[in-house]
Amino acid sequence: MSGTTAAADRLRRRAAGAGANRWVVLVVLCVSLLLVAVDATVLHVAVPAVTEDLRPGAIELLWIVDTYPLVCASLLILFGTLGDRVGRRRILLLGYTLFGIASAVAAFAPNPQMLIFARGLLGVGGAMIMPATLSLLRQVFPDRRERALAIGIWSAVAAVGAAVGPLLGGFLLEHFWWGSVFLVNIPLMLVSLPVGRLLLPESTGDRDGPWDVVGALLAAGGLFGVVLGVKRLGGGETALSVLTVGPLVVGAALLVTFVRRQRRRTHPLVDLRMFARPAFSTSVGCIVLAMLALVGLELIAAQYLQLVLGLSPLATGLRLLPLTFAAMAAGLAGARMLRRFGPRRMVSFGFCVTAAAVVLLTAMGGRDNPGLLLAGFALLGFGLEMTLFGAYESMLSESPAAQAGGAAAIGETSYQLGAGMGIALLGTVMNAAYAPGLADVPGVPAKASGAAANSLGEAYGVADQLGGPVGAALRRAARDAFVHGLHVTLLVSAGLLLLGAVMALRLPRVMHCEEPPVELPAQREAERPRVSA
C-alpha cells in the first residue's frame, strides 16, 4: 500500500512539473544561464587582486583564467547527451549543486592550485547547466512560435550576463575581497535548486541502446585538446611549439576517431545525420563564423578604449554597454523578425548589419569619438544578436526532440570553438599588422623595438623606460601602429561576416511552424489509461 502511495506521489509531482507554467520554467532556465554567463567574465577584473593575494606564477595565472572555459567547452557534448539519456532536469540540478559547491571552494581558495581546481569544477557544473537549459526549452516549448520568443529572451539574458560580469566584479572588488565574485553565485543557487526541482519538468530523449561511454570520453578529450591548442595560439604562443601543436594534433585525432565511431554505432552518442540537414549544418557554421569574426574583435576594442583613448576599465565597460542593450533589443524582437522575414533573410541580414558596423568602426582613430563608438557598438550588438538568434533557433528546431541535448551541446561547443579561433585568428592578424610599424623608430634599440612589437601595453612600458623624446616617439609610433592594425583587423572581420551572409543563404526561406506538439514523458505517463485491479 505504501509503495502504491509513493508511486502515486511521484506521479503527481511529475505531472505537476509537466503542467507548470512554461514561462515560469523559462525564468528558472534564464537564471541558470545568467549565472554561467556572469561567471565566464566576472573573474577578469579580479585577476590583479588574485595575483596580489595568491601570488600565482605566470602559468598558474593562465590556468586560473582559462580552466573554466576550457573544461566547460570540453564536456558540453558529454553532459548534453547524458542528459538525453538520464534526464535533462536531473543533470541541470546536479549542475546547480556542483556550481554552488565549486563557488564556495573558489571563494576561499588558499593557494593558486586550489583555485584552479575550483575553476575546473565550475567548468564541469557549467557544462551540465548550459546544454540542459536549451534542450529543456526545446521540450517545454514545442510550438515553434513560442519557442522562438523563449530563445530570444534566453539569448538576451546571455548578453546581459556577459556585460554584467565585469561590472559586478568591479563593484564587489571595491567593497569586498576577490573571493566575493564567486560567493555571489551561492544565494542564487540555493534558490534555483529547490525552485528547479519543484517546477522544471523532467524529459529524456531516445533511451534505446547503451550510452556510449567511450564515445563521450573521446569527444571530451578531443575537444579539450583542440580548445587548448586554439587558446594557446590566441595567447600569442608560436604555432610550431610542441605545447601548441601537440594538443591540436591529439585533439583532432580523437575527434576523427569519435566521428568514425559514431557512424558505425547503431545507437550513436550524437546522431551525425543531423548535419545532413542543410539548416542544421548551416546554423552551426553561422554560429562558428559569427564568433570567429567578433570575439577577438571585442578584446581588441577593449584594448583600444583603454590604451589608445586612455579610458578607465569602468569607463570602458560603460562604452561597451550600447552593444549589450542593442543585443537585448534584438533578442526580444527576434521572434517577430524571424516569423516575418524567415531564417534565411534574418541571419543573412544580421551578418550584413554586423559587417556594416565593423566597417563603420574603421573610422576610429587616435582621438575619442563617442558618437561613432555609440553607433558602431549599437549596430554591432543588434546585428550579432540577430545572427546568433536566428542560427540557434534554426539549429534547435531542425534537431529531433530526442536529440535536443546533443544538439544544444553542439551549438554551445560551436560557440566556444568559434570564440577561441576568433581570438587566435584576429589576434594573429592584429600582430602582423601592428609589429612592422615599430621596426624603424629613430633612436630605439633593436631589442627594445622587439619587445614593443609584442603588444601595445609592452610598448608603453618600454617607452616609459626609454623616456625623453625617444620614448615619446615610440609611444606615438605604437599608438599609430595599433590603430592601423585595428583597421586591418576590422576589414578582415568584415570579410568573414560577409562570408557568413552568403553561407546563411542555405537556411530555409520561411519559418515552418507546422511542427506537431511534443509531449513530455511525464505528460504521457499522466495521461496513460490505468487498469484497475
C-alpha positions as CSV (number, residue, x, y, z in Angstrom):
1,M,0.0,0.0,0.0
2,S,2.8,2.4,0.9
3,G,4.5,1.5,-2.3
4,T,1.4,2.4,-4.3
5,T,1.1,5.7,-2.4
6,A,4.7,6.6,-3.0
7,A,4.3,5.8,-6.7
8,A,1.2,8.0,-6.9
9,D,3.0,10.9,-5.2
10,R,5.9,10.6,-7.7
11,L,3.4,10.6,-10.5
12,R,1.6,13.7,-9.2
13,R,4.9,15.6,-8.8
14,R,5.9,14.7,-12.4
15,A,2.6,15.6,-13.8
16,A,2.7,18.9,-11.9
17,G,6.1,19.6,-13.3
18,A,5.0,18.9,-16.8
19,G,2.0,21.2,-16.4
20,A,3.9,24.0,-14.8
21,N,3.7,27.4,-16.4
22,R,6.2,27.2,-19.2
23,W,7.1,30.9,-18.8
24,V,7.9,30.4,-15.2
25,V,10.1,27.5,-16.4
26,L,11.8,29.9,-18.8
27,V,12.6,32.3,-15.9
28,V,14.3,29.5,-14.0
29,L,16.3,28.5,-17.0
30,C,17.3,32.1,-17.7
31,V,18.6,32.5,-14.1
32,S,20.7,29.3,-14.7
33,L,22.1,30.8,-17.9
34,L,22.7,34.2,-16.2
35,L,24.9,32.5,-13.6
36,V,27.0,30.7,-16.1
37,A,27.4,33.8,-18.4
38,V,28.4,36.0,-15.5
39,D,30.9,33.6,-14.1
40,A,32.6,33.4,-17.5
41,T,33.6,37.1,-17.3
42,V,33.4,38.2,-13.7
43,L,36.9,36.9,-12.9
44,H,38.6,39.1,-15.5
45,V,38.5,42.3,-13.3
46,A,39.6,40.3,-10.3
47,V,42.8,39.0,-11.8
48,P,45.0,41.8,-10.3
49,A,43.6,41.2,-6.8
50,V,44.0,37.4,-7.2
51,T,47.6,37.9,-8.3
52,E,48.4,40.2,-5.4
53,D,46.9,37.8,-2.8
54,L,47.8,34.3,-4.0
55,R,51.0,35.1,-5.9
56,P,50.5,32.7,-8.8
57,G,53.1,32.1,-11.4
58,A,52.5,33.1,-15.0
59,I,51.4,29.6,-16.0
60,E,49.2,29.2,-12.9
61,L,47.6,32.6,-13.6
62,L,46.9,31.5,-17.2
63,W,45.2,28.3,-15.9
64,I,43.2,30.3,-13.3
65,V,41.6,32.3,-16.1
66,D,41.4,29.5,-18.8
67,T,40.4,26.4,-16.8
68,Y,36.7,27.3,-16.6
69,P,36.0,27.8,-20.3
70,L,38.4,25.0,-21.3
71,V,36.7,22.4,-19.1
72,C,33.2,23.7,-19.9
73,A,33.7,23.5,-23.7
74,S,35.3,20.0,-23.4
75,L,32.4,18.5,-21.5
76,L,29.4,20.0,-23.3
77,I,28.8,17.1,-25.6
78,L,29.3,14.6,-22.8
79,F,26.7,16.1,-20.5
80,G,24.4,17.2,-23.2
81,T,24.0,13.6,-24.5
82,L,24.0,12.2,-20.9
83,G,21.0,14.5,-20.2
84,D,19.2,13.0,-23.2
85,R,19.7,9.6,-21.6
86,V,19.2,10.0,-17.8
87,G,17.1,13.2,-17.8
88,R,17.9,16.8,-18.6
89,R,16.4,18.1,-15.4
90,R,18.5,15.7,-13.3
91,I,21.7,16.9,-15.0
92,L,20.7,20.5,-14.6
93,L,20.0,20.1,-10.8
94,L,23.3,18.3,-10.4
95,G,25.0,21.1,-12.2
96,Y,23.4,23.6,-9.8
97,T,24.7,21.7,-6.8
98,L,28.2,21.4,-8.2
99,F,28.3,25.0,-9.3
100,G,27.4,26.2,-5.8
101,I,30.0,23.9,-4.1
102,A,32.7,24.9,-6.5
103,S,31.9,28.6,-6.0
104,A,32.4,28.3,-2.3
105,V,35.7,26.4,-2.8
106,A,36.9,29.1,-5.2
107,A,36.0,32.0,-2.9
108,F,38.1,30.6,-0.1
109,A,40.9,29.1,-2.1
110,P,44.1,29.4,0.0
111,N,46.5,28.9,-3.0
112,P,46.6,29.0,-6.8
113,Q,46.3,25.2,-7.1
114,M,43.0,25.1,-5.2
115,L,41.6,28.0,-7.2
116,I,42.5,26.2,-10.4
117,F,40.8,23.0,-9.1
118,A,37.7,25.0,-8.1
119,R,37.6,26.7,-11.5
120,G,37.7,23.3,-13.1
121,L,34.7,22.2,-11.0
122,L,32.9,25.3,-12.1
123,G,33.5,24.3,-15.7
124,V,32.0,20.9,-15.0
125,G,28.9,22.5,-13.5
126,G,28.6,24.9,-16.4
127,A,28.8,22.1,-18.9
128,M,25.9,20.4,-17.1
129,I,23.8,23.6,-17.0
130,M,24.3,25.1,-20.4
131,P,23.0,22.4,-22.8
132,A,20.3,21.4,-20.3
133,T,18.8,24.9,-20.5
134,L,18.5,24.9,-24.3
135,S,17.3,21.3,-24.5
136,L,14.6,21.9,-21.9
137,L,13.5,24.9,-23.9
138,R,13.1,22.6,-26.9
139,Q,10.8,20.3,-24.8
140,V,8.9,22.9,-22.8
141,F,8.1,25.0,-25.9
142,P,7.0,22.5,-28.6
143,D,5.3,25.3,-30.6
144,R,8.0,26.9,-32.7
145,R,6.5,30.4,-32.5
146,E,6.6,30.4,-28.7
147,R,10.0,28.7,-28.7
148,A,11.4,31.4,-30.9
149,L,10.3,34.0,-28.3
150,A,11.7,31.9,-25.5
151,I,15.1,31.6,-27.2
152,G,15.0,35.4,-27.9
153,I,14.6,36.0,-24.1
154,W,17.2,33.3,-23.3
155,S,19.8,34.9,-25.7
156,A,19.0,38.4,-24.3
157,V,19.8,37.1,-20.8
158,A,23.1,35.7,-22.2
159,A,24.0,39.2,-23.5
160,V,23.2,40.7,-20.1
161,G,25.3,38.2,-18.3
162,A,28.3,38.8,-20.4
163,A,28.1,42.5,-19.8
164,V,27.2,42.4,-16.1
165,G,30.1,40.1,-15.2
166,P,32.9,42.8,-15.3
167,L,30.6,45.5,-13.8
168,L,29.5,43.2,-11.0
169,G,33.1,42.1,-10.4
170,G,34.3,45.7,-10.3
171,F,31.6,46.7,-7.8
172,L,32.3,43.7,-5.5
173,L,36.1,44.4,-5.6
174,E,35.5,48.0,-4.4
175,H,33.7,46.8,-1.3
176,F,34.9,43.2,-0.6
177,W,37.8,40.8,-1.3
178,W,38.3,39.0,-4.6
179,G,36.5,35.8,-3.4
180,S,33.2,37.7,-3.3
181,V,33.0,37.4,-7.1
182,F,32.4,33.7,-6.6
183,L,30.2,33.9,-3.4
184,V,27.6,35.8,-5.3
185,N,26.7,32.5,-7.1
186,I,25.7,30.7,-3.9
187,P,22.5,32.5,-2.9
188,L,21.2,32.2,-6.4
189,M,22.0,28.5,-6.5
190,L,20.3,28.0,-3.1
191,V,17.1,29.5,-4.6
192,S,17.4,27.9,-8.1
193,L,17.9,24.3,-6.8
194,P,14.6,23.9,-4.9
195,V,12.6,26.0,-7.4
196,G,14.1,24.0,-10.3
197,R,13.3,20.7,-8.5
198,L,9.7,21.9,-8.0
199,L,8.9,23.5,-11.3
200,L,11.1,22.0,-14.0
201,P,9.7,19.0,-15.9
202,E,11.8,16.0,-16.5
203,S,12.5,15.0,-20.1
204,T,14.7,12.5,-21.8
205,G,15.5,11.5,-25.4
206,D,15.8,8.1,-27.0
207,R,16.9,5.6,-24.4
208,D,17.5,2.7,-26.9
209,G,20.9,1.0,-26.6
210,P,23.6,1.7,-24.1
211,W,25.1,5.2,-23.6
212,D,28.4,5.3,-25.4
213,V,30.9,6.0,-22.6
214,V,33.9,5.6,-24.8
215,G,32.5,8.0,-27.4
216,A,31.8,10.5,-24.6
217,L,35.4,10.3,-23.4
218,L,36.7,10.6,-27.0
219,A,34.6,13.8,-27.5
220,A,35.7,15.3,-24.2
221,G,39.4,14.5,-24.8
222,G,39.3,15.7,-28.4
223,L,37.6,19.0,-27.6
224,F,40.0,19.6,-24.7
225,G,43.0,19.2,-27.0
226,V,41.6,21.4,-29.8
227,V,40.4,24.1,-27.5
228,L,43.6,24.1,-25.5
229,G,45.7,24.4,-28.7
230,V,43.5,27.2,-30.1
231,K,43.7,29.1,-26.8
232,R,47.5,28.9,-26.8
233,L,47.5,30.3,-30.3
234,G,45.2,33.1,-29.2
235,G,47.5,33.8,-26.3
236,G,50.4,34.5,-28.7
237,E,52.2,31.2,-28.5
238,T,54.1,30.2,-31.6
239,A,52.3,27.8,-33.9
240,L,55.3,25.5,-34.0
241,S,55.5,25.0,-30.3
242,V,55.1,21.4,-29.1
243,L,52.7,22.5,-26.4
244,T,50.5,24.1,-29.1
245,V,50.8,21.6,-32.0
246,G,50.6,18.6,-29.7
247,P,47.2,19.3,-28.2
248,L,45.8,20.3,-31.6
249,V,47.0,17.1,-33.3
250,V,45.9,14.8,-30.5
251,G,42.6,16.5,-30.1
252,A,41.9,16.4,-33.8
253,A,42.8,12.7,-33.9
254,L,40.4,11.9,-31.0
255,L,37.6,13.8,-32.7
256,V,38.1,12.0,-36.0
257,T,38.0,8.7,-34.1
258,F,34.9,9.9,-32.3
259,V,33.2,10.7,-35.7
260,R,34.1,7.3,-37.2
261,R,32.8,5.5,-34.1
262,Q,29.5,7.4,-34.2
263,R,29.0,6.5,-37.8
264,R,29.4,2.8,-37.1
265,R,27.2,2.5,-34.0
266,T,23.6,1.5,-34.1
267,H,22.8,3.9,-31.2
268,P,25.3,6.7,-31.5
269,L,26.0,9.2,-28.8
270,V,25.4,12.1,-31.4
271,D,23.3,11.4,-34.5
272,L,25.6,12.9,-37.1
273,R,22.8,12.6,-39.7
274,M,21.6,15.9,-38.2
275,F,24.5,17.6,-40.2
276,A,23.0,16.2,-43.4
277,R,20.1,18.7,-42.9
278,P,21.2,22.0,-44.6
279,A,19.5,24.1,-42.0
280,F,21.3,22.4,-39.1
281,S,24.8,22.3,-40.5
282,T,24.5,25.9,-41.9
283,S,23.3,27.1,-38.5
284,V,26.2,25.6,-36.8
285,G,28.6,27.1,-39.4
286,C,27.0,30.5,-38.9
287,I,27.5,30.3,-35.1
288,V,31.2,29.5,-35.6
289,L,31.7,32.2,-38.1
290,A,29.9,34.9,-36.1
291,M,32.0,34.2,-33.1
292,L,35.2,33.8,-35.2
293,A,34.7,37.3,-36.5
294,L,33.7,39.1,-33.4
295,V,35.1,37.7,-30.1
296,G,38.7,38.6,-30.9
297,L,37.5,41.9,-32.2
298,E,35.8,42.7,-28.8
299,L,39.1,42.1,-27.0
300,I,41.0,44.4,-29.4
301,A,38.3,47.0,-29.0
302,A,38.7,46.9,-25.2
303,Q,42.4,47.5,-25.6
304,Y,41.8,50.4,-27.9
305,L,39.5,52.1,-25.5
306,Q,41.9,51.7,-22.5
307,L,45.3,52.0,-24.1
308,V,44.7,54.4,-27.1
309,L,41.9,56.5,-25.7
310,G,43.1,56.2,-22.1
311,L,39.7,55.2,-20.6
312,S,39.5,53.5,-17.2
313,P,38.2,49.9,-17.0
314,L,34.8,51.1,-15.7
315,A,34.5,53.7,-18.5
316,T,35.5,51.1,-21.0
317,G,32.7,48.8,-19.7
318,L,30.2,51.7,-19.9
319,R,31.3,52.4,-23.5
320,L,30.5,48.8,-24.4
321,L,27.1,48.9,-22.8
322,P,25.3,50.0,-26.1
323,L,26.4,46.7,-27.6
324,T,24.7,44.8,-24.8
325,F,21.5,46.9,-24.9
326,A,21.2,46.5,-28.6
327,A,21.7,42.8,-28.3
328,M,19.0,42.6,-25.7
329,A,16.6,44.5,-28.0
330,A,17.4,42.2,-30.9
331,G,16.8,39.2,-28.7
332,L,13.4,40.4,-27.5
333,A,12.3,41.4,-31.1
334,G,13.9,38.3,-32.7
335,A,10.8,36.0,-32.6
336,R,8.7,38.6,-34.5
337,M,11.5,39.3,-37.0
338,L,12.0,35.5,-37.6
339,R,8.3,35.0,-38.3
340,R,8.2,38.0,-40.6
341,F,11.5,37.5,-42.6
342,G,12.3,33.9,-42.1
343,P,15.7,32.4,-41.0
344,R,17.5,33.0,-44.3
345,R,16.9,36.7,-44.6
346,M,17.2,37.3,-40.9
347,V,20.6,35.6,-40.4
348,S,22.0,36.9,-43.7
349,F,20.8,40.5,-42.9
350,G,22.2,40.2,-39.4
351,F,25.6,39.3,-40.8
352,C,25.4,42.3,-43.2
353,V,24.4,44.7,-40.4
354,T,27.3,43.5,-38.3
355,A,29.7,43.8,-41.2
356,A,28.4,47.4,-41.8
357,A,29.1,48.2,-38.1
358,V,32.6,46.8,-38.3
359,V,33.3,48.9,-41.4
360,L,31.9,52.0,-39.7
361,L,34.3,51.4,-36.8
362,T,37.3,51.7,-39.1
363,A,36.8,55.4,-38.7
364,M,38.2,55.1,-35.2
365,G,41.4,56.9,-34.8
366,G,43.7,58.2,-32.1
367,R,41.1,60.6,-30.7
368,D,37.9,59.8,-28.9
369,N,34.6,59.9,-31.0
370,P,31.8,59.0,-28.6
371,G,29.1,59.3,-31.3
372,L,30.9,57.0,-33.7
373,L,31.5,54.4,-31.0
374,L,27.9,54.5,-29.8
375,A,26.5,54.0,-33.3
376,G,29.1,51.3,-34.2
377,F,28.7,49.3,-31.0
378,A,24.9,49.5,-31.1
379,L,24.8,48.2,-34.7
380,L,27.3,45.6,-33.8
381,G,25.2,44.3,-30.9
382,F,22.0,44.3,-32.8
383,G,23.4,42.6,-35.9
384,L,25.3,40.0,-33.9
385,E,22.2,39.0,-31.8
386,M,20.1,38.8,-35.0
387,T,22.6,36.4,-36.4
388,L,23.1,34.2,-33.4
389,F,19.4,34.2,-32.5
390,G,18.3,33.0,-36.0
391,A,21.1,30.5,-36.1
392,Y,20.4,29.0,-32.7
393,E,16.6,28.8,-33.3
394,S,17.0,27.1,-36.7
395,M,19.6,24.7,-35.3
396,L,17.4,23.7,-32.3
397,S,14.2,23.4,-34.4
398,E,15.9,21.3,-37.1
399,S,17.1,18.8,-34.5
400,P,15.0,15.8,-33.4
401,A,13.4,16.3,-30.0
402,A,15.1,13.1,-28.7
403,Q,18.5,14.6,-29.6
404,A,17.8,18.1,-28.1
405,G,20.6,17.7,-25.5
406,G,23.1,16.7,-28.1
407,A,22.0,19.4,-30.5
408,A,22.3,22.1,-27.8
409,A,25.7,20.8,-26.8
410,I,26.8,21.0,-30.5
411,G,25.6,24.6,-30.6
412,E,27.3,25.7,-27.4
413,T,30.5,23.9,-28.5
414,S,30.4,25.7,-31.8
415,Y,30.1,29.0,-29.9
416,Q,33.1,28.2,-27.7
417,L,35.3,26.9,-30.6
418,G,34.4,29.9,-32.8
419,A,35.3,32.3,-29.9
420,G,38.7,30.6,-29.4
421,M,39.5,30.5,-33.1
422,G,38.5,34.1,-33.4
423,I,40.9,35.2,-30.7
424,A,43.7,33.2,-32.4
425,L,43.0,34.3,-36.0
426,L,42.2,38.0,-35.4
427,G,45.0,38.2,-32.8
428,T,47.4,36.9,-35.4
429,V,46.1,39.4,-38.0
430,M,46.4,42.2,-35.5
431,N,50.0,41.4,-34.5
432,A,51.0,41.0,-38.2
433,A,49.7,44.5,-39.0
434,Y,51.0,46.1,-35.7
435,A,54.5,44.9,-35.4
436,P,56.0,46.3,-38.7
437,G,55.1,49.9,-37.5
438,L,57.7,49.6,-34.7
439,A,60.6,48.3,-36.7
440,D,62.3,51.6,-37.6
441,V,61.5,54.1,-34.9
442,P,64.5,56.5,-34.7
443,G,66.7,56.1,-31.7
444,V,65.0,53.0,-30.3
445,P,67.4,50.0,-29.9
446,A,66.5,46.8,-31.8
447,K,65.9,44.8,-28.5
448,A,63.5,47.5,-27.3
449,S,61.7,47.5,-30.6
450,G,61.3,43.8,-30.5
451,A,59.7,44.0,-27.0
452,A,57.5,46.8,-28.0
453,A,56.2,44.8,-31.0
454,N,54.7,42.2,-28.7
455,S,51.7,44.4,-27.6
456,L,50.7,48.0,-27.1
457,G,50.9,47.6,-23.4
458,E,54.5,46.4,-23.6
459,A,55.3,49.2,-26.0
460,Y,54.1,51.8,-23.5
461,G,56.3,50.1,-20.8
462,V,59.3,50.2,-23.0
463,A,58.6,53.9,-23.9
464,D,58.4,54.8,-20.2
465,Q,61.8,53.1,-19.6
466,L,63.4,55.0,-22.5
467,G,61.9,58.3,-21.6
468,G,62.6,61.6,-23.3
469,P,61.9,62.3,-26.9
470,V,62.8,58.7,-27.9
471,G,60.2,57.3,-25.5
472,A,57.6,59.8,-26.7
473,A,58.3,58.8,-30.4
474,L,58.0,55.1,-29.6
475,R,54.7,55.7,-27.8
476,R,53.3,57.7,-30.8
477,A,54.5,55.0,-33.2
478,A,53.0,52.2,-31.1
479,R,49.7,54.0,-30.9
480,D,49.6,54.7,-34.6
481,A,50.6,51.1,-35.4
482,F,47.9,49.7,-33.1
483,V,45.2,51.9,-34.8
484,H,46.5,50.7,-38.2
485,G,46.4,47.1,-37.0
486,L,42.9,47.6,-35.7
487,H,41.7,48.9,-39.1
488,V,43.2,45.8,-40.9
489,T,41.6,43.5,-38.3
490,L,38.2,45.2,-38.7
491,L,38.3,44.7,-42.5
492,V,39.3,41.1,-42.2
493,S,36.4,40.6,-39.7
494,A,34.0,42.3,-42.1
495,G,35.1,39.9,-44.9
496,L,34.4,36.9,-42.6
497,L,31.0,38.4,-41.8
498,L,30.1,38.8,-45.4
499,L,31.1,35.2,-46.0
500,G,28.6,34.3,-43.2
501,A,25.9,36.3,-45.0
502,V,26.5,34.1,-48.1
503,M,26.5,30.9,-46.1
504,A,23.2,31.9,-44.5
505,L,21.5,31.7,-47.9
506,R,21.3,27.9,-47.4
507,L,18.9,28.4,-44.5
508,P,15.1,27.9,-45.1
509,R,13.4,30.8,-46.6
510,V,10.4,30.7,-44.2
511,M,9.9,29.7,-40.6
512,H,7.9,26.4,-40.7
513,C,5.6,26.2,-37.7
514,E,3.6,23.1,-38.5
515,E,5.6,21.0,-36.0
516,P,3.3,18.7,-34.0
517,P,3.3,19.3,-30.3
518,V,5.9,17.2,-28.4
519,E,4.6,15.6,-25.2
520,L,6.9,15.3,-22.2
521,P,7.4,11.9,-20.7
522,A,5.5,13.0,-17.6
523,Q,2.5,14.0,-19.6
524,R,2.4,10.7,-21.5
525,E,2.6,8.8,-18.2
526,A,-0.1,11.0,-16.6
527,E,-2.5,10.6,-19.5
528,R,-1.9,6.8,-19.9
529,P,-5.1,4.8,-19.1
530,R,-5.0,2.9,-15.8
531,V,-6.2,-0.6,-15.5
532,S,-7.9,-1.2,-12.1
533,A,-7.0,-4.3,-10.2
